[in-house]
């Protein structure tokens, strides 16, 4: 099953950026900047981006972290990471690294990062993997660090809403559909001060929690 999903995302990497832009309503990368702002990342800080895809969030974070900072993007799809690396090479980014990894078993030490992010991906993980990924996010966060994720709201456009419902139906697990509709109870099992807000575009929501 995991091998099939990996192959699916390798192929999907060629269309990923356009689909995310259409669904989230974010044509100018405003949401990526907002997501990073919510993490509290400062110049010289460190950030880990889970399910980084083609690296859009990680690249935005690398600009905030600056030359003395560190940003790492992880994904289990070689196709996605290939696209991410191509982008980073064009920008000649020095503080950004991409790692092939299962988000349920991260290859990083405890309390390694100031912030952890995940954008438009957590709801697609199977329940066991998602729960493990959230626990791993908590583990690698430094005390006082923030886990910040962004997910799709239910689309207003009829056609896109239909695609969204089909995607939810394809998930199979009722827990996945429950997570997509309200993520806060799931994060509250692990993180403190969990909150949610709708982004100005209306197409996405940001959910965050902190580590004591």
N, C-alpha and C positions, 0 to 999 in steps of 0.2 A: 504493500500500500504506500509506504513512504517512498519507495523507488518511483512509483507512478507519479506521486505528487511532485517529486523533485524534477522529473521529466516535464511535467505540466508547467512548472514555473520556469524551467529553462526556455521553453517555447514562449511562454507568456512574457518573458523579459523584453521581447521585441515590441510589445504593445503596452507594457505596464504604465509608463509615464502618461501616455495619452488617456488611458482608461481612468487612472486616479484623478487626473486633472478634470475630466468630464464629470466624474461622480462627485467629487468634493466641491466643485465650483471654483477651484483655485487656479486661475489662469496665470497668475503672476508670482507664484511661490510665497504669497503672503502668509499662508497657513504654516509653512515650514518655519518661517521666522517667528511666528507667534508661538508655535510649539516649543522652540528653543528658548524663547523668552520666558515661558512658564517654568522651565526647568531651573532657572536662576543661574545658568552657566555664565561664568565670568572669564575674561582673558586669563590664560594660564590654567584653566580648569580642564577636567577630563570628563568625557561623555561616551557612553556605549549605546549604540543604536541597534536594537534587536530587529530581526527580519528586515534588514536594511534595504532589500530589493536592489534597485539601481542606484542607491546611495544618495538620493536627493536630500534627505534630512541630515545625513552624516556630513555631506559637503557644506550645507548651510551652517551646521554646528562648528565645523572646522574654521570657518571665518570668524566666528565669535570667540572660539578658544584661542585663536592667534598662534603665533610661532612657538610660544612656550607651553601651549596646551597639547592635549592628546584626544583624538577622536577615533573610535574603532566602530566599524560597522560589521555585523555578523549576519550570515544567511546560509541556508543549507543548499541553495541553488547556485551551481557554477555559472549558469547563464546570467543570472541576476548580477553576480559579483563581477563577471566579465564586463558588463555594461557599466557598473559602478567604477571599476578601475579605469576604463576608457575615459569616463568623465573626469576623474581625478587627475589623470595624466595630462589632459588638455589644460587643466587649471594649474598644473604644477604645484599641487598642494603638498606641503612638507610634513604636516602634523596629523595626517589621515591614513588609516590602515583598514584594509578589509580582510576578514577572516572567514574561512569556510567552517561553519560550526552548527551543531544542533543547539537551538536555544534552550533546550531542556537540560543540557549538560555543557555549560559554558567553560572554556579553558582559561579562566582568569581567577586570580586569588581573591579571597574575601576582602571586601571594603577597598576595591580598586578604583572606583569611579565616583565622581561628584554627582553625576546624573545618569539616568538610563531612560531611553525613549523607545517607543514602538509606534509606528504610524500605519494605520489602515491595514493591519495584518493579524492582530491578536485574535480577532473573532473567527479567523479562518483555521486556527489550530484546533486539533482534536482536544477534548476536555483534559485528558491526562497530560498532554504536552503543554497546554496552556497553563495549567496549575503548576507544573514543574518550572516553566519559564518565568512565571511570576515569582516563585520562590527563589529562583536563581537571580532574578533582578534584585530582589531584596538582599541576597547574599553578597553580591558584588558591589552594592552601594555602600558608600561611606556613611557613618552616622550623621543624620541631618540631611542626607541626600534625598533627591526627589525622583520618583518614577513617574513619567508623564507619557500618556498614550493618546493617540488621536484615532477616532473611528468614524465611519459614515453615519450620518443621520438617515432616517427613512427619506428617500428622495421625493421631491414634489412633482417632478416631471413624470407623467404617466408611463412612458416607455422605460425610463431609467428605473422607476419604481418597480415595474414588472421584472426587470432584470435582477433587481435587488431581492425580490421575493423568490425568484427562481434560485438565486444563490443561497438564500437562507434555507430553502427546501432541500437543496442538494447537500447541505451539511449533515443531514441525517439525525444527529443527536439533538434532542430537545434542549439540552443544556447549552448547546452552541447558539441556538435561536434565542434562548433566554439571555445569554450573555450579550448578544448583538443588540438587544432591546434595552438592557440596563446593566452596565458593567460594574457599577459601584459596589454592589454586594460582594462580588467576586474579589475586587481589590481590597475591600475592607477586611477580608479574612487575613490579609498579610500586612497591609500598610496602614499607617495612621493618617488622620486628617484628610480622608478621601473626599474629593469634590468633583463636580462635573459642570461644564458650561458649554453652551452652543457657540460656535465660532461666528464671527460677523457675516461670513458667506452663507450661513444657514445650512451648508451641506455636510458639515462635520461637527464633532463634539470632542472636547478635550477632557480627559479624566486623569486626575493625578492623586498621588499619595506620597507620604514621606516615611522615612525610616528613622526611628527614634535614636 
